[in-house]
């Protein structure tokens, strides 16, 4: 983030905290919960699931989404963000987060307020948070994350990584499972299968690149789609772009559409999309954690692996050893492997997937949301 832009943003953070501290002088609303959903504003992400859970139990709930932050020069929307949202947050007994909320670093938060970090992913492959931030932004993130009282994770393994990402002591980490995965575990337990039996569905979902957000690996998709359609017409591809990439492309996603491909980036319920897929193609995204629950094959297409490892975020483990599926770096080889898996005689070993799941999940059930509510005594 550029220094001048950061300085401007800091003024906004301080203004938010001013109104927060003003309202914080008054008593809390004990049955009020505030949700910061700036990464995933849907009802199907970690915060969305907890929001529905809290509402079912009769809590008064407030939300802050990415749209609330985008007020521009609209005075009414700015008033809503700086005054109304800060007052709602300051009045709440519990605050859930799906992302680091930088204004919180300037807020004076009472000792009896619970700050629960859910994060927006189930786990991670790539480095993030305090492990990647530098300069003035690092101190801002460190200050905001220091307010967290509860960090909820899906496994002991993930907790060991996250405690450094957020700069938290281990006693603040709770291994409860990830709320967004409750639906998937429930579907597996009930034997649910909503796949199209007449099609072989490939979900192509890759992550954001800091340096080349609108490019790799998307520029090769059309050539792959042509070859897939020519090789096996029953193959259909669902393209799900990262939210940041969608904004970078600004409607240009039609460039990637070709006959057998549909853009599902705008669909809110990721779990429904995952359940429809026979195969996931991804790269460094945490979506592989969620899809692994379904015990279906995953291919890791990483044409820019060396660049990503050295110039962008890098990884916590050796990438090729850690990911639960083959790593493919050429588009032609990826196409061949998809055609192979789509054939009626294809066999795919899930041994590596089983090993991955042992690290990723300590609770293989649909009770993560309930456990979190119990920990927080809500």
C-alpha positions as CSV (number, residue, x, y, z in Angstrom):
1,X,0.0,0.0,0.0
2,X,1.4,3.4,-1.0
3,X,2.5,5.6,1.9
4,X,0.3,8.6,0.9
5,X,-2.8,6.3,0.5
6,X,-2.0,4.7,3.8
7,X,-1.8,8.0,5.6
8,X,-5.2,9.0,4.2
9,X,-6.7,5.7,5.3
10,X,-5.2,6.1,8.8
11,X,-7.2,9.4,9.1
12,X,-10.3,7.4,8.4
13,X,-9.4,4.7,10.9
14,X,-8.9,7.3,13.6
15,X,-12.2,8.9,12.8
16,X,-13.9,5.5,13.1
17,X,-12.2,4.9,16.4
18,X,-13.2,8.4,17.7
19,X,-16.9,7.6,17.3
20,X,-16.3,4.0,18.6
21,X,-14.7,5.3,21.8
22,X,-17.5,7.8,22.2
23,X,-20.1,5.1,22.2
24,X,-18.0,2.7,24.2
25,X,-18.4,4.9,27.3
26,X,-22.0,3.7,27.5
27,X,-23.0,0.2,28.7
28,X,-22.9,-2.7,26.3
29,X,-25.9,-4.4,24.8
30,X,-25.4,-7.9,26.2
31,X,-27.5,-9.6,23.5
32,X,-25.8,-7.7,20.6
33,X,-23.2,-9.2,18.3
34,X,-21.4,-7.3,15.5
35,X,-20.0,-9.1,12.4
36,X,-17.2,-7.6,10.3
37,X,-17.7,-9.4,7.0
38,X,-15.3,-7.4,4.7
39,X,-14.0,-10.5,2.8
40,X,-17.2,-12.6,2.5
41,X,-20.5,-10.8,3.0
42,X,-22.6,-13.8,2.2
43,X,-24.5,-16.0,4.6
44,X,-22.3,-19.0,3.7
45,X,-18.9,-17.9,4.8
46,X,-17.6,-18.3,8.4
47,X,-19.2,-15.1,9.6
48,X,-22.4,-15.7,7.6
49,X,-22.9,-19.1,9.3
50,X,-22.3,-17.6,12.7
51,X,-24.6,-14.7,11.9
52,X,-27.5,-17.1,11.2
53,X,-26.6,-19.1,14.3
54,X,-26.7,-16.0,16.5
55,X,-30.0,-14.9,15.0
56,X,-31.6,-18.2,15.6
57,X,-30.7,-17.9,19.3
58,X,-32.3,-14.5,19.5
59,X,-29.3,-12.1,19.4
60,X,-29.5,-8.7,18.0
61,X,-27.0,-8.7,15.1
62,X,-25.2,-6.0,13.1
63,X,-23.0,-6.4,10.1
64,X,-20.3,-4.4,8.3
65,X,-19.5,-5.5,4.8
66,X,-17.2,-4.4,2.0
67,X,-20.0,-2.3,0.5
68,X,-20.2,-0.3,3.8
69,X,-16.6,0.6,3.3
70,X,-17.1,1.9,-0.2
71,X,-18.8,5.2,0.6
72,X,-16.6,7.4,-1.7
73,X,-17.9,11.0,-1.5
74,X,-21.4,10.0,-0.5
75,X,-21.9,11.9,2.8
76,X,-24.8,9.8,4.0
77,X,-22.9,6.5,3.3
78,X,-19.9,8.0,5.1
79,X,-22.0,8.9,8.1
80,X,-23.4,5.4,8.1
81,X,-19.9,3.9,8.2
82,X,-18.1,6.2,10.6
83,X,-20.9,6.9,13.0
84,X,-23.7,4.3,12.8
85,X,-21.4,1.3,12.3
86,X,-18.9,2.4,14.9
87,X,-21.7,2.9,17.4
88,X,-23.1,-0.6,16.6
89,X,-19.7,-2.2,17.0
90,X,-19.0,-0.3,20.3
91,X,-22.3,-1.4,21.8
92,X,-21.8,-5.1,21.1
93,X,-20.8,-7.7,23.6
94,X,-19.1,-9.9,20.9
95,X,-17.4,-8.9,17.6
96,X,-16.8,-11.5,14.9
97,X,-14.2,-10.9,12.2
98,X,-13.5,-12.6,8.9
99,X,-10.5,-10.4,8.1
100,X,-8.2,-8.0,9.9
101,X,-10.1,-4.8,10.6
102,X,-7.5,-2.0,10.8
103,X,-9.7,0.7,12.5
104,X,-9.8,-1.7,15.5
105,X,-6.1,-1.0,16.1
106,X,-7.1,2.6,17.3
107,X,-10.2,1.6,19.3
108,X,-10.3,1.3,23.1
109,X,-12.1,-1.9,23.6
110,X,-13.4,-2.9,27.0
111,X,-12.0,-6.0,28.7
112,X,-15.3,-7.8,28.8
113,X,-15.8,-7.5,25.0
114,X,-15.0,-10.7,23.0
115,X,-13.2,-10.3,19.7
116,X,-13.5,-13.5,17.7
117,X,-11.4,-14.0,14.6
118,X,-12.8,-16.7,12.3
119,X,-10.8,-15.7,9.2
120,X,-12.4,-16.3,5.8
121,X,-10.6,-19.5,4.8
122,X,-10.5,-23.0,6.4
123,X,-6.7,-23.2,6.3
124,X,-3.8,-21.9,4.2
125,X,-1.1,-22.9,1.9
126,X,0.4,-19.5,1.2
127,X,1.8,-17.1,3.7
128,X,-0.4,-14.2,4.9
129,X,-1.0,-11.7,7.7
130,X,1.9,-10.6,9.8
131,X,4.1,-13.1,8.0
132,X,3.9,-11.1,4.8
133,X,3.1,-7.5,5.8
134,X,5.9,-4.9,5.9
135,X,6.6,-1.3,6.9
136,X,4.0,1.0,8.5
137,X,1.2,-1.4,7.6
138,X,2.8,-4.2,9.7
139,X,2.4,-2.1,12.9
140,X,-1.2,-1.3,12.0
141,X,-2.1,-4.9,11.5
142,X,-0.2,-6.0,14.6
143,X,-2.2,-3.4,16.7
144,X,-5.5,-4.5,15.2
145,X,-4.9,-8.2,15.7
146,X,-3.7,-7.7,19.2
147,X,-7.3,-6.9,20.2
148,X,-8.4,-10.5,19.2
149,X,-9.5,-12.5,22.3
150,X,-10.4,-15.8,20.4
151,X,-8.9,-17.2,17.3
152,X,-10.9,-20.2,15.9
153,X,-9.3,-22.7,13.7
154,X,-10.0,-26.1,12.1
155,X,-7.0,-28.0,13.4
156,X,-4.1,-27.9,15.8
157,X,-1.8,-27.8,12.7
158,X,-3.5,-24.7,11.3
159,X,-3.5,-23.1,14.8
160,X,0.3,-23.3,15.0
161,X,0.5,-21.4,11.7
162,X,-2.2,-18.8,12.4
163,X,-0.8,-17.8,15.8
164,X,2.1,-16.3,14.0
165,X,0.0,-14.8,11.2
166,X,-2.0,-12.9,13.9
167,X,0.8,-12.5,16.5
168,X,-1.3,-14.2,19.2
169,X,-0.3,-16.4,22.2
170,X,-1.4,-20.0,21.9
171,X,-3.9,-19.7,24.8
172,X,-6.1,-17.6,22.5
173,X,-6.5,-20.3,19.9
174,X,-9.5,-22.6,19.9
175,X,-9.7,-25.7,17.7
176,X,-13.4,-25.9,17.0
177,X,-13.6,-26.4,13.2
178,X,-14.6,-24.0,10.5
179,X,-18.3,-22.9,10.4
180,X,-18.3,-22.7,6.6
181,X,-17.5,-26.4,6.5
182,X,-20.5,-27.5,8.6
183,X,-22.7,-27.8,5.5
184,X,-20.1,-29.9,3.6
185,X,-19.5,-32.3,6.5
186,X,-23.3,-32.6,6.9
187,X,-23.7,-33.4,3.2
188,X,-21.0,-36.1,3.3
189,X,-22.6,-37.6,6.5
190,X,-26.0,-37.8,4.9
191,X,-24.7,-39.2,1.6
192,X,-25.9,-36.2,-0.4
193,X,-24.8,-36.1,-4.0
194,X,-26.0,-33.3,-6.3
195,X,-23.6,-33.9,-9.2
196,X,-24.9,-34.0,-12.8
197,X,-24.6,-37.7,-13.7
198,X,-24.6,-36.8,-17.4
199,X,-21.7,-34.4,-17.1
200,X,-18.1,-34.4,-15.7
201,X,-17.9,-31.0,-13.9
202,X,-14.6,-29.3,-13.3
203,X,-14.4,-26.4,-10.9
204,X,-11.6,-24.0,-11.9
205,X,-10.9,-21.8,-8.9
206,X,-7.5,-20.0,-8.5
207,X,-6.3,-17.3,-6.2
208,X,-5.3,-13.7,-6.3
209,X,-1.8,-12.6,-7.5
210,X,-0.4,-9.4,-6.1
211,X,1.9,-8.6,-9.0
212,X,-0.2,-9.9,-12.0
213,X,-3.8,-9.9,-10.8
214,X,-5.5,-10.0,-14.2
215,X,-3.3,-12.6,-15.8
216,X,-1.8,-16.0,-14.9
217,X,-3.2,-18.5,-14.9
218,X,-6.3,-17.2,-16.6
219,X,-4.9,-16.2,-20.0
220,X,-4.6,-19.9,-21.0
221,X,-8.1,-21.0,-20.1
222,X,-9.7,-20.6,-23.6
223,X,-7.2,-22.9,-25.3
224,X,-7.8,-25.5,-22.6
225,X,-11.6,-25.2,-22.9
226,X,-11.4,-25.7,-26.7
227,X,-9.3,-28.9,-26.3
228,X,-11.5,-30.2,-23.5
229,X,-14.6,-29.8,-25.6
230,X,-13.0,-31.4,-28.6
231,X,-11.7,-34.3,-26.4
232,X,-14.9,-35.0,-24.4
233,X,-18.1,-33.1,-24.9
234,X,-19.5,-34.2,-21.6
235,X,-17.0,-32.1,-19.7
236,X,-18.3,-28.8,-18.3
237,X,-16.1,-26.2,-16.5
238,X,-17.3,-23.9,-13.7
239,X,-15.0,-20.8,-13.5
240,X,-14.8,-19.1,-10.1
241,X,-12.6,-16.1,-10.0
242,X,-11.2,-14.6,-6.8
243,X,-13.1,-11.4,-5.8
244,X,-10.1,-9.2,-6.3
245,X,-9.5,-10.7,-9.7
246,X,-13.1,-10.2,-10.6
247,X,-12.7,-6.5,-9.8
248,X,-9.5,-6.3,-11.8
249,X,-11.1,-7.9,-14.9
250,X,-14.1,-5.5,-14.7
251,X,-16.5,-7.6,-16.7
252,X,-13.8,-9.1,-19.0
253,X,-14.5,-12.6,-17.6
254,X,-16.5,-13.2,-20.9
255,X,-13.1,-13.5,-22.5
256,X,-12.8,-16.9,-20.8
257,X,-16.2,-18.2,-21.7
258,X,-16.2,-20.9,-24.3
259,X,-19.1,-23.3,-25.0
260,X,-18.6,-25.6,-22.1
261,X,-17.7,-23.0,-19.5
262,X,-19.9,-21.0,-17.0
263,X,-18.8,-18.2,-14.8
264,X,-20.0,-18.9,-11.2
265,X,-18.0,-16.1,-9.6
266,X,-21.1,-14.2,-8.6
267,X,-22.8,-17.1,-6.8
268,X,-22.7,-16.7,-3.1
269,X,-23.0,-20.3,-1.8
270,X,-19.6,-21.8,-2.6
271,X,-20.6,-25.0,-0.9
272,X,-23.2,-25.7,-3.5
273,X,-20.7,-25.1,-6.3
274,X,-18.2,-27.5,-4.6
275,X,-20.8,-30.2,-4.2
276,X,-21.6,-30.0,-7.9
277,X,-18.0,-30.6,-9.0
278,X,-16.4,-33.9,-9.8
279,X,-12.9,-32.3,-9.9
280,X,-11.3,-29.2,-8.5
281,X,-8.5,-27.3,-10.4
282,X,-6.8,-24.8,-8.1
283,X,-3.4,-23.4,-7.3
284,X,-2.5,-21.7,-4.0
285,X,-6.1,-21.1,-2.8
286,X,-7.4,-22.4,0.5
287,X,-10.5,-23.7,-1.4
288,X,-8.7,-27.1,-1.5
289,X,-9.4,-27.5,2.2
290,X,-13.1,-27.3,1.7
291,X,-13.2,-29.5,-1.4
292,X,-11.1,-32.1,0.3
293,X,-14.0,-32.9,2.6
294,X,-15.9,-34.4,-0.3
295,X,-13.1,-36.9,-1.1
296,X,-12.9,-36.0,-4.8
297,X,-9.7,-35.4,-6.8
298,X,-7.9,-32.1,-6.9
299,X,-5.4,-30.9,-9.5
300,X,-3.0,-28.0,-8.7
301,X,-2.2,-25.9,-11.7
302,X,0.8,-23.7,-10.9
303,X,2.4,-22.3,-14.0
304,X,4.0,-19.5,-12.0
305,X,5.1,-21.6,-9.0
306,X,8.7,-20.3,-9.0
307,X,7.6,-16.7,-9.3
308,X,4.9,-17.1,-6.6
309,X,7.3,-18.8,-4.2
310,X,10.1,-16.3,-4.6
311,X,8.5,-13.0,-5.5
312,X,5.0,-13.1,-3.9
313,X,3.8,-14.7,-0.7
314,X,5.6,-18.0,-0.6
315,X,4.5,-21.1,1.4
316,X,4.6,-22.6,4.9
317,X,5.4,-26.0,3.5
318,X,7.1,-27.5,0.5
319,X,4.3,-26.9,-2.0
320,X,4.7,-30.1,-4.1
321,X,4.8,-32.3,-1.0
322,X,2.0,-30.6,1.0
323,X,-0.8,-30.2,-1.5
324,X,-3.3,-33.1,-1.8
325,X,-2.9,-33.8,-5.5
326,X,-0.7,-33.6,-8.5
327,X,1.1,-30.3,-9.3
328,X,0.9,-29.4,-13.0
329,X,2.7,-26.5,-14.6
330,X,1.8,-26.8,-18.3
331,X,-1.7,-26.1,-19.7
332,X,-1.4,-29.1,-22.1
333,X,-0.6,-31.5,-19.3
334,X,-3.5,-30.1,-17.3
335,X,-5.9,-30.7,-20.2
336,X,-4.6,-34.2,-20.6
337,X,-5.1,-35.0,-16.9
338,X,-8.7,-33.6,-16.9
339,X,-9.6,-35.7,-20.0
340,X,-8.1,-38.7,-18.3
341,X,-10.1,-38.2,-15.1
342,X,-13.3,-37.6,-17.1
343,X,-13.0,-41.0,-18.8
344,X,-15.1,-43.8,-17.5
345,X,-12.1,-45.9,-16.7
346,X,-10.1,-43.3,-14.7
347,X,-8.8,-44.1,-11.3
348,X,-7.4,-41.5,-8.9
349,X,-5.6,-42.2,-5.7
350,X,-6.9,-40.3,-2.7
351,X,-4.1,-41.4,-0.3
352,X,-2.5,-38.0,-0.3
353,X,-5.9,-36.4,0.2
354,X,-6.4,-38.5,3.3
355,X,-3.0,-37.4,4.7
356,X,-3.9,-33.8,4.0
357,X,-7.3,-34.1,5.8
358,X,-5.6,-35.4,8.9
359,X,-3.7,-32.1,9.2
360,X,-6.5,-29.9,8.1
361,X,-9.4,-31.1,10.3
362,X,-9.5,-32.2,14.0
363,X,-13.3,-32.3,13.9
364,X,-14.9,-34.1,10.9
365,X,-18.5,-33.2,11.8
366,X,-21.0,-30.4,11.3
367,X,-20.8,-28.9,14.8
368,X,-18.2,-26.1,14.4
369,X,-20.7,-23.3,14.8
370,X,-22.1,-24.9,17.9
371,X,-18.7,-25.3,19.5
372,X,-17.8,-21.7,18.8
373,X,-21.0,-20.5,20.5
374,X,-20.2,-22.7,23.5
375,X,-16.7,-21.4,23.8
376,X,-18.0,-17.8,23.7
377,X,-20.8,-18.7,26.1
378,X,-23.4,-17.3,23.7
